[in-house]
Amino acid sequence: MSGVACEQGFSGTVNAIIENLPPQRQTMLFSATQTRSVKDLARLSLRDPTYIAIHAEAVAPTPLKLQQVWAPFDPRYQMPFMTRCIFFLIHDTR
């Protein structure tokens, strides 16, 4: 989840998912950015989180050869999209 996605209301969807998880669980939150929205989400939804930074001391925050793109989509499709992503992550047979 990116900071941009959080700022566009995606965090509401993630919060809805987190609220429906069992209290005893292991939760991992991955984000390419550490915006205030991402840090707040981690603070409110995780207990005693461990932060791991890759390239924290790098001169450039993004590797020079990496190209990133994003596209906005209709908020009505956020929950179905997340559900399918989680389904495929869980059932990946590769």
Secondary structure as UniProt FT lines:
FT   HELIX           3..5
FT   HELIX           6..10
FT   HELIX           11..19
FT   HELIX           36..45
FT   TURN            56..57
FT   TURN            64..65
FT   HELIX           75..77
FT   HELIX           78..90
//
